[in-house]
Amino acid sequence: MSVQDSFILTGIIAGLGVTLVGLIFLLLGHFAFRRFGDEDTKDVAGVVGFRVSAIFGIACGLIFAASAAYLIEAKRDLQEEARLIGTLQFIVANADGLSNKEEVQENLNAFAARSLREFLAPEGVGGAGRVTSNYLGDSCRSMIQQEGDEPHIAWAKDEFQRSCSKLIDLRGKKLIGSREPLVSTPFWAFFAICFVFLAFLFGVFALTPINVAFACIFFFTTGITGSIIYAMSNPYQEPGKVDPQPLMLLLEGANKARIAN
């Protein structure tokens, strides 16, 4: 199943599950209002529900926008990682006089392959972070230790170190992001409390087919919204894991170049 299919399926399941939960609290609210409510209850519930739904909607909108920006940033970081690895491979391949060229190239290819494997692994990025980071460290060290004062070697070492520094920053950022999702528990607690409260307030209205249908639309869209926020705020875990296509294309090009040589 592709990342997009998993994303859609999770959203539908979440929408249906939240709809079921919402209907349960709607029925509880309906029976509670029938027993303890009076003629003013509907007006009071409407005023309170309007204010709570406004706060709920604004909070979800802000978190949704922040999560979308976070997902876009993760995609750009992955593209930048693939670009930097490609740059390092180009520098090594075209730098004459390197005594350990094959070793550096093998470490770079191993780093790219391990990074791709992390994205494809069920547990997500960071499951084998130390091993993957070691390949990057070995590449950087082996290039820094390269002897020679020729201008082309000095240039290659300088460019290599600059790109390695950027890769290390991206690597650390990715590992931290894989362990610390953008949206934390307090928001989900707020999300659940507001949803249950609003679902309960729906019970103040008569259980006509049209009222229940409108309530179900609200429940379903709330579930989908929550699942999308969760997915986008966890770009290194399922179901919102970013597509590792840039790394795939990089490794495919490296393999073709190796075969051609």
C-alpha positions in Angstrom: 0.0 0.0 0.0 1.4 3.4 -1.0 1.8 6.3 1.4 -1.1 8.1 -0.2 -3.4 5.1 0.0 -2.5 4.6 3.7 -3.2 8.3 4.3 -6.7 8.1 2.8 -7.6 4.8 4.4 -6.6 6.1 7.8 -8.7 9.2 7.4 -11.8 7.3 6.4 -11.4 4.9 9.3 -10.8 7.8 11.8 -13.9 9.6 10.4 -16.1 6.5 10.8 -14.7 5.8 14.3 -15.2 9.4 15.5 -18.7 9.4 14.0 -19.6 6.3 16.0 -18.3 7.8 19.2 -20.1 11.1 18.5 -23.4 9.3 18.0 -23.0 7.6 21.4 -22.5 10.9 23.2 -25.3 12.5 21.1 -27.7 9.8 22.5 -26.4 10.2 26.0 -26.9 14.0 25.7 -30.4 13.5 24.3 -31.5 11.3 27.2 -29.9 13.6 29.7 -31.6 16.7 28.3 -34.9 15.0 28.1 -34.7 14.1 31.8 -33.1 17.2 33.3 -33.6 19.9 30.7 -36.3 22.5 30.4 -37.6 25.0 27.8 -34.5 27.2 28.3 -32.0 24.4 27.9 -31.9 24.6 24.1 -31.1 28.3 24.1 -28.4 27.9 26.7 -26.8 24.9 24.9 -26.8 26.9 21.7 -24.9 29.8 23.2 -22.4 27.6 24.9 -22.0 25.4 21.9 -21.4 28.3 19.6 -18.6 29.6 21.8 -16.9 26.3 22.3 -17.2 25.4 18.6 -15.6 28.7 17.7 -12.6 28.1 20.0 -12.4 24.5 18.8 -12.4 25.6 15.1 -9.8 28.3 15.6 -7.5 26.0 17.5 -7.8 23.2 14.9 -7.3 25.7 12.1 -4.0 27.0 13.6 -2.7 23.5 14.4 -3.7 22.3 10.9 -1.8 25.2 9.2 1.3 24.6 11.5 1.2 20.8 10.7 0.9 21.4 7.0 3.9 23.8 7.1 5.8 21.2 9.1 5.1 18.5 6.5 6.2 20.7 3.7 9.4 21.5 5.5 10.1 17.8 6.1 9.7 17.1 2.3 12.1 20.0 1.5 14.6 18.6 4.0 14.4 15.2 2.3 15.0 16.8 -1.1 17.9 18.8 0.3 19.4 15.6 1.9 19.2 13.8 -1.5 20.7 16.9 -3.3 23.6 17.1 -0.8 24.4 13.4 -1.1 24.4 13.8 -4.9 26.7 16.8 -4.6 29.1 14.8 -2.4 29.1 11.9 -4.9 29.8 14.3 -7.7 32.7 15.9 -5.8 34.3 12.6 -5.0 33.8 11.1 -8.5 35.4 14.2 -10.2 38.3 14.8 -7.7 41.4 13.3 -9.2 44.2 12.1 -6.9 42.0 10.9 -4.0 43.6 7.8 -2.5 40.4 6.5 -0.8 37.8 7.5 -3.4 36.1 4.1 -3.5 35.8 4.0 0.3 34.2 7.5 0.5 31.8 6.6 -2.4 30.8 3.3 -0.7 30.1 5.1 2.6 28.0 7.7 0.8 26.0 5.1 -1.0 25.6 3.1 2.2 24.3 6.2 4.0 21.8 6.9 1.3 20.6 3.3 1.2 20.3 3.2 5.0 18.4 6.5 5.0 16.0 5.1 2.4 15.6 1.9 4.4 14.6 4.0 7.5 11.8 5.7 5.5 10.5 2.3 4.2 10.7 0.6 7.6 7.4 0.1 9.4 8.8 1.6 12.6 9.7 4.8 10.7 12.8 7.0 10.7 15.2 6.7 13.6 14.8 3.0 14.1 18.4 2.4 13.2 19.6 6.0 13.4 23.0 5.3 15.0 24.1 2.9 12.2 22.9 5.2 9.5 24.7 8.2 11.1 27.9 6.1 11.3 28.1 5.9 7.5 27.8 9.6 7.2 30.4 10.1 9.9 32.8 7.7 8.2 32.4 9.5 4.9 33.2 12.9 6.5 36.2 11.6 8.4 37.7 9.7 5.5 37.5 12.8 3.3 38.9 15.2 6.0 41.9 12.8 6.5 42.7 12.9 2.8 46.3 14.0 2.3 47.4 16.4 -0.4 47.8 20.1 -0.8 46.9 20.3 -4.5 44.3 23.0 -5.3 41.7 20.5 -6.6 42.0 18.3 -3.5 41.8 21.3 -1.2 38.7 22.5 -3.0 37.1 19.0 -2.9 37.8 18.8 0.9 36.4 22.3 1.5 33.2 21.6 -0.5 32.9 18.2 1.1 33.1 19.5 4.6 30.6 22.2 3.9 28.0 19.8 2.5 28.7 17.3 5.3 27.9 20.0 7.9 24.5 20.6 6.2 23.8 16.9 6.1 24.7 16.4 9.7 22.2 19.3 10.6 19.5 17.7 8.5 20.2 14.3 10.0 19.9 15.6 13.6 16.7 17.5 12.7 15.2 14.4 11.2 16.0 12.2 14.2 14.6 14.7 16.6 11.5 15.1 14.5 11.0 11.3 14.4 11.0 11.2 18.2 9.1 14.4 19.0 5.9 14.9 16.9 4.9 18.5 16.3 1.5 18.2 18.0 1.7 16.9 21.6 -0.7 15.3 24.1 -2.2 18.6 25.5 -3.7 19.5 22.1 -5.2 16.0 21.7 -6.7 16.2 25.1 -8.3 19.5 24.2 -9.5 18.1 20.9 -11.2 15.1 22.6 -12.8 17.2 25.4 -14.2 19.8 22.9 -15.5 17.1 20.6 -17.2 15.1 23.4 -18.8 18.2 24.8 -20.1 19.3 21.4 -21.4 15.9 20.6 -23.2 15.8 23.9 -24.7 19.2 23.2 -26.1 17.9 19.9 -28.5 15.8 22.0 -30.5 18.9 23.0 -32.1 18.8 19.5 -34.8 16.4 18.4 -33.5 13.1 16.8 -34.9 13.8 13.4 -33.2 12.2 10.4 -31.9 15.6 9.1 -30.5 16.6 12.6 -28.8 13.2 12.9 -27.4 13.6 9.4 -25.9 17.0 10.1 -24.4 15.7 13.4 -22.9 12.8 11.5 -21.3 15.2 8.9 -19.8 17.2 11.8 -18.5 14.0 13.5 -17.1 12.6 10.3 -15.3 15.7 9.2 -13.9 16.2 12.7 -12.5 12.7 12.6 -10.9 13.3 9.2 -9.5 16.6 10.4 -7.9 15.0 13.4 -6.4 12.2 11.4 -4.9 14.7 8.9 -3.4 16.8 11.7 -1.9 13.7 13.2 -0.5 12.5 9.9 1.0 15.8 8.9 2.5 16.4 12.4 4.3 13.1 12.2 6.0 13.2 8.7 8.5 10.4 9.7 5.9 7.9 10.8 2.9 6.2 9.2 0.4 7.3 8.0 1.8 10.7 7.1 5.4 9.6 6.3 6.9 11.7 3.5 7.6 10.0 0.2 11.3 8.9 -0.1 11.2 9.3 -3.9 14.3 11.7 -3.9 16.4 9.1 -2.2 15.1 6.4 -4.5 16.0 8.5 -7.6 19.5 9.2 -6.1 20.3 5.6 -5.5 18.9 4.6 -8.9 21.2 7.1 -10.6 24.2 6.0 -8.5 23.6 2.4 -9.5 23.3 3.3 -13.2 26.6 5.2 -13.0 28.3 2.3 -11.3 27.1 -0.1 -14.0 28.2 2.3 -16.8 31.7 2.5 -15.3 
